Amino acid sequence: MHYATVLVHLDASRRVYQRLHLAVHLALEFNAKLIGLLVVGKPDPTAMRYLVDGDRYLASYTEWQHQVGERARLEFVGATDKLAINTEFRAPSWATAATVLTEAHRSDLVILGQHDPTDDAAYAERQFIESVVLQCGRPVLVVPYAGWFPSVGKNVMVAWNGTSESARAIRDALPLLQRANNIDVVSCPQPDALSEPSGSPPQYAADWLGSHGVTAHLRTCPAGNGNETGEMLLSEAANRNADLIVMGAYGHSRTRELVLGGVTRTLLRSMTVPVLMSH
């Protein structure tokens, strides 16, 4: 198993170079095709319909998207033109999260950037990352907006709670785990009343990885609620100098809203290293 196609989201954010750097790094490592997908959203239909100068607004928006797309294309070409990898730049008009969900089905790994609330130029469709992580059916590597990450996947921390999402995550991360120098499977045991009845012990994760030639070390961290567990996992990652966290993403839809589990919400908000999530 390997990643044959890597999809990276491109926009106007000031940190797009970091996720592009990691996307190129992974495409080289796996000899994968690299797809750069421009997604910057669509014009406000209310403005188009009700403003007196709606046509001028639409023209201005279209021109802005073209300019952003050209800058992203040049960055993409500049990062890849001298490398021995197959690349493709896609810039569909008025692309949104729905576009990423569709394009992800032609990819093995999707790379997004963590939402940066201080960057007005970053694409910020409501629940963009959450919807892609929970609905695309592919592993999603989310890159923090703060920090520099020259590589990913050499010292990996797997967050394990024995659920199907955890099992899916380590399977989706297997190409990276097979190349890692060190892997820690970290569990945070919950009180019996909060435990998952069908959950499997951490040893099962180690056993499965062992069947694929991957050695993992079992670790535990103190029990806590969802938010506390998320913070403890981040602390464990820092203590172990992890350059990647692998975890299942938890959430569901409720009256047109995506409701995230506490750990998933905490990691997406406060991540300090790249996180590979599967749902």
C-alpha positions in Angstrom: 0.0 0.0 0.0 1.2 3.5 -0.8 -0.1 6.9 -1.7 -0.3 7.1 -5.5 -2.0 10.5 -5.6 -1.6 13.4 -3.2 -4.0 16.4 -3.3 -3.1 19.7 -1.7 -5.4 22.6 -1.2 -4.1 25.9 -2.4 -5.5 29.4 -1.6 -4.3 32.9 -0.9 -3.1 32.3 2.7 0.3 33.3 3.8 1.1 29.8 5.0 0.2 27.9 1.8 3.9 27.4 1.2 4.2 25.1 4.3 1.5 22.7 3.1 2.8 22.8 -0.4 6.3 22.0 0.9 5.0 18.9 2.8 2.9 17.9 -0.2 6.0 17.9 -2.4 8.0 16.1 0.2 5.4 13.3 0.4 4.9 13.1 -3.4 8.7 12.6 -3.8 8.8 10.0 -1.0 6.0 7.9 -2.5 6.6 8.7 -6.1 3.1 9.9 -6.2 1.2 12.3 -8.5 0.8 15.7 -6.9 -2.4 17.7 -7.5 -2.6 21.3 -6.5 -6.3 22.3 -6.1 -7.2 25.9 -6.0 -10.2 26.5 -3.7 -11.1 30.1 -2.7 -14.9 30.0 -2.6 -17.7 31.5 -4.6 -19.2 35.0 -4.7 -21.9 35.9 -2.3 -25.2 35.2 -4.1 -27.0 37.9 -2.0 -24.6 40.5 -3.2 -25.0 39.4 -6.8 -28.8 39.5 -6.6 -29.6 42.5 -4.5 -26.8 45.0 -4.8 -27.2 47.7 -7.4 -23.7 47.1 -8.6 -24.0 43.3 -8.4 -22.5 42.8 -11.9 -19.5 44.9 -10.9 -19.1 42.9 -7.7 -19.2 39.6 -9.7 -16.6 40.9 -12.2 -14.4 42.1 -9.3 -14.6 38.7 -7.6 -13.9 36.8 -10.8 -10.8 39.0 -11.4 -9.6 38.5 -7.8 -10.0 34.7 -8.1 -8.0 34.8 -11.4 -5.2 36.7 -9.7 -5.1 34.4 -6.7 -5.1 31.4 -9.1 -2.2 32.7 -11.1 -0.1 33.3 -7.9 -1.0 29.8 -6.7 -0.1 28.3 -10.1 3.3 30.0 -10.1 4.0 28.9 -6.6 3.0 25.3 -7.5 5.1 25.3 -10.6 8.0 26.9 -8.8 8.0 24.2 -6.1 7.8 21.3 -8.5 9.1 22.1 -12.0 12.6 20.7 -11.4 11.4 17.6 -9.6 10.9 14.1 -11.1 7.2 13.9 -10.1 4.0 14.0 -12.0 2.0 17.1 -11.3 -1.4 18.7 -12.1 -2.8 22.1 -11.2 -6.5 22.4 -11.0 -8.4 25.7 -10.7 -12.1 25.2 -11.1 -14.3 28.3 -11.0 -16.0 29.1 -7.7 -14.6 26.0 -6.0 -15.8 25.3 -2.4 -15.5 22.5 0.2 -17.8 20.5 -2.0 -15.2 20.6 -4.7 -12.6 19.2 -2.4 -14.9 16.4 -1.3 -15.4 15.4 -4.9 -11.8 15.7 -6.0 -10.6 13.8 -2.9 -12.2 10.7 -4.4 -9.5 10.7 -7.1 -6.8 10.9 -4.4 -5.2 8.8 -1.7 -4.2 11.6 0.7 -5.6 15.1 1.1 -3.5 18.0 2.6 -5.2 21.0 4.2 -4.0 23.9 6.3 -5.3 24.6 9.8 -7.7 27.6 9.9 -5.7 30.7 10.8 -8.1 33.3 12.4 -5.5 36.0 11.9 -5.2 35.5 8.1 -7.9 37.3 6.2 -6.6 36.0 2.9 -7.0 32.4 3.9 -10.0 30.5 2.6 -12.4 30.3 5.5 -15.7 28.7 4.4 -17.5 27.8 7.6 -16.5 24.3 8.8 -14.4 23.8 5.8 -11.8 21.5 7.4 -14.4 19.7 9.5 -16.5 18.8 6.5 -13.6 17.6 4.4 -12.2 15.4 7.3 -15.6 13.9 8.1 -17.0 13.5 4.7 -14.3 13.0 2.0 -13.6 9.3 2.7 -9.9 9.8 2.6 -7.1 10.4 5.1 -6.6 14.2 5.6 -3.3 15.6 6.7 -3.9 19.0 8.5 -0.9 21.3 8.7 -0.7 23.8 11.6 -0.6 27.5 10.7 2.2 28.1 13.2 5.6 26.5 13.0 7.9 25.1 10.4 7.8 21.4 9.5 10.5 20.3 7.1 9.3 16.7 7.0 6.6 14.6 8.5 6.2 11.0 9.6 9.6 10.0 11.1 8.6 10.2 14.7 4.8 9.4 14.9 2.4 9.3 17.7 -0.8 7.3 17.2 -3.8 8.3 19.4 -5.7 5.1 20.1 -9.0 4.6 21.8 -10.1 1.3 20.3 -12.8 2.6 18.0 -13.4 1.9 14.3 -12.1 5.5 13.6 -8.8 4.6 15.3 -8.5 1.4 13.3 -9.3 3.3 10.1 -6.7 5.9 10.9 -3.8 3.5 11.4 -4.7 1.7 8.2 -4.9 4.9 6.2 -1.5 6.0 7.7 0.2 2.7 7.1 2.3 4.0 4.2 3.8 6.6 6.5 4.0 4.2 9.5 6.0 1.7 7.5 8.6 4.4 6.9 8.7 5.9 10.4 11.8 5.7 12.6 9.7 5.5 15.8 6.0 5.0 16.6 4.3 5.4 19.9 0.7 4.2 20.3 -0.7 6.4 23.0 -4.0 5.7 24.8 -5.8 7.7 27.5 -7.9 5.2 29.5 -11.3 6.5 30.3 -13.5 5.8 33.3 -15.6 2.7 32.9 -18.7 4.7 32.5 -17.3 6.6 29.6 -15.4 3.7 27.8 -16.5 2.4 24.5 -18.0 -1.1 25.0 -16.7 -2.4 21.7 -13.4 -0.7 21.9 -10.2 -2.8 21.5 -7.1 -2.4 23.7 -3.9 -0.6 22.4 -2.2 -4.0 22.1 -4.5 -4.7 19.1 -3.1 -1.7 17.3 0.5 -2.8 18.0 -0.4 -6.4 16.9 -1.9 -5.2 13.6 1.0 -2.9 12.9 3.4 -5.8 13.7 1.7 -8.0 11.1 2.7 -5.3 8.6 6.3 -5.3 9.8 5.9 -2.1 11.9 7.1 -1.9 15.5 5.1 0.3 17.9 5.6 1.1 21.5 2.6 1.3 23.9 2.2 4.4 26.1 -0.5 5.7 28.3 -1.5 9.2 29.4 -3.9 10.1 32.3 -7.7 9.9 31.8 -9.8 13.0 31.2 -12.7 14.3 29.3 -12.6 15.1 25.6 -11.0 18.5 25.8 -8.5 17.4 28.5 -7.6 14.3 26.5 -6.9 16.5 23.4 -4.6 18.8 25.4 -2.8 15.8 27.0 -2.2 14.3 23.5 -0.7 17.5 22.4 1.5 17.6 25.5 2.5 13.9 24.9 3.4 14.8 21.3 5.6 17.7 22.4 7.3 15.5 25.1 8.1 12.8 22.5 9.1 15.3 19.8 6.5 13.8 17.5 6.4 15.2 14.0 3.0 13.6 13.2 -0.1 12.6 15.1 -2.3 9.9 13.7 -5.9 9.8 15.0 -9.5 8.9 14.2 -11.8 11.9 13.6 -15.1 11.9 15.5 -18.2 13.8 14.6 -21.7 13.6 13.1 -24.2 15.8 11.3 -27.0 17.4 13.2 -29.5 19.8 11.6 -27.1 20.8 8.9 -24.3 21.3 11.5 -21.2 19.2 11.9 -20.7 18.3 15.6 -17.2 17.3 16.4 -16.0 15.1 19.3 -14.0 16.9 22.0 -10.6 15.5 21.1 -11.1 16.2 17.4 -12.2 19.7 18.1 -9.3 20.4 20.4 -6.7 19.0 17.9 -8.1 21.0 15.0 -8.1 24.2 17.1 -4.8 23.8 19.0 -2.5 21.5 16.9 1.2 22.0 17.2 2.3 19.4 14.7 0.7 18.0 11.6 -2.2 15.6 12.3 -3.4 12.9 10.0 -7.1 12.3 10.5 -9.5 9.6 9.2 -13.2 9.1 9.7 
